[in-house]
């Protein structure tokens, strides 16, 4: 089992920055692959990127590459999403997720944190 708690969302102006945190706990948390997703109003949930606890990260799309950075602090069992140069189209609820490395399905989810970027 893995429990995930996100924090750090809020309202920011376009061009600003936010850092989201995802604190992981539970017996399987240290072995899980971690990921960020987002869901904008009226849209499907979208994969943002993922990372292993050793720090190997992948990102989903050119629209965020170079602006978003995923990192981890394994000592704190915490994953981060640093978001720079934010755009109004980044407005969404951001979720962290976890899965065992041998599965493709993300089966643990946090409650989500709202990010709103004003123009």
C-alpha positions in Angstrom: 0.0 0.0 0.0 1.1 3.6 -0.7 -0.4 6.8 0.6 0.2 10.0 -1.3 -0.4 13.6 -0.2 0.1 16.5 -2.5 0.7 20.1 -1.5 1.8 23.4 -3.0 -0.9 24.3 -5.4 -2.4 27.8 -5.6 -3.0 30.8 -7.8 -0.1 32.3 -9.8 0.2 34.8 -12.6 1.4 33.7 -16.0 5.1 33.5 -16.1 5.3 32.6 -12.4 6.5 29.4 -10.7 5.1 26.9 -8.3 6.6 23.8 -6.7 4.3 20.9 -5.9 5.2 18.3 -3.3 4.0 14.7 -3.0 4.7 12.9 0.3 4.6 9.2 0.0 4.2 6.7 2.8 3.4 3.1 3.2 5.1 -0.2 3.1 5.6 -0.2 -0.7 6.3 3.5 -1.2 10.1 3.3 -1.4 9.9 0.7 -4.3 7.3 2.5 -6.3 7.7 4.5 -9.5 6.2 8.0 -9.0 4.4 10.2 -11.4 2.5 13.4 -11.9 -0.7 13.8 -13.8 -3.0 16.8 -14.4 -6.7 17.3 -15.3 -7.9 20.5 -16.7 -11.6 21.4 -16.6 -13.5 19.4 -19.2 -10.5 17.4 -20.3 -9.1 13.9 -19.6 -6.4 13.3 -17.1 -3.1 13.9 -18.7 0.3 12.3 -17.9 2.9 14.9 -17.0 5.9 12.8 -16.1 7.4 10.2 -13.9 10.5 9.4 -11.9 12.2 6.6 -10.0 13.6 7.1 -6.6 17.0 6.9 -8.1 16.2 10.1 -10.0 15.6 8.9 -13.6 12.8 11.1 -14.9 10.7 11.1 -18.1 8.3 13.8 -19.3 5.3 13.5 -21.4 5.1 16.4 -23.9 7.0 19.1 -25.5 4.6 21.6 -24.0 6.1 21.1 -20.5 9.6 20.0 -21.4 12.0 22.6 -20.3 9.5 24.3 -18.0 8.6 21.5 -15.6 11.1 19.4 -13.6 10.4 16.3 -11.5 12.7 15.4 -8.7 12.7 13.4 -5.5 14.1 13.5 -2.0 14.4 9.9 -1.1 15.3 10.7 2.5 11.9 12.4 2.9 10.0 10.1 0.6 8.9 13.1 -1.3 8.5 13.9 -5.0 8.4 17.4 -6.4 7.2 19.1 -9.5 8.9 22.4 -10.1 6.8 24.4 -12.6 8.4 27.5 -14.2 7.1 29.9 -16.8 3.6 28.9 -16.1 0.9 29.5 -18.7 -2.9 29.7 -18.3 -3.2 26.4 -20.1 -1.3 24.8 -17.2 -4.4 25.4 -15.0 -5.5 22.0 -13.7 -5.8 19.8 -10.7 -2.4 18.1 -10.4 -2.3 14.6 -9.0 0.6 12.5 -7.9 0.5 8.7 -8.5 2.5 5.6 -7.7 2.8 2.2 -9.2 5.0 -0.9 -8.6 7.8 -0.8 -11.2 6.7 -4.1 -12.7 3.2 -2.8 -13.5 2.1 -0.2 -16.1 -1.1 0.8 -14.2 -0.9 3.7 -11.8 -2.9 2.3 -8.9 -2.2 4.7 -6.1 -3.4 8.3 -6.2 -3.2 11.4 -4.1 -6.2 13.7 -3.6 -5.0 16.4 -6.0 -4.0 20.0 -5.7 -5.4 22.9 -7.7 -3.1 25.0 -9.8 -4.6 28.1 -11.3 -2.6 30.3 -13.7 -4.1 33.7 -14.4 -3.3 35.7 -17.6 
